């Protein structure tokens, strides 16, 4: 049996965020070009473990992608995710259990020309 490939066209972009505190932060608000989350990396560059939470939301409800995952000191976490299409207005939110400890990187495929950044909305 061979694995089926999923072809996600368009441009790929990486978006990074290092929260300075433990408040939930919106990393991405999807625009009209409906980006697809195709990758996620959470890295801890401190000497102590820190918890990471990543959620996607549809404007009404937030759903966990990574729920309070402990990231070991000086380590990274790359979850095996299916592609997650994001409609206009959908969000990706992150929370670091320790301020200034974790960096979050999203890999996004987009059919539009939008340059996504933390909290950005496409035209």
ABEGO torsion letter per residue (X at the ends): XBBBBBBBBEBBBBBBBBBABABBBBABBBBAAGBBBABBBBBBABABBBBBBBBBBAGABBBBABBGBBBBBGBBBBBBBBBBBBBBGBBBBBBBABBGABBBBBBBBBABABBBBBGBBBX
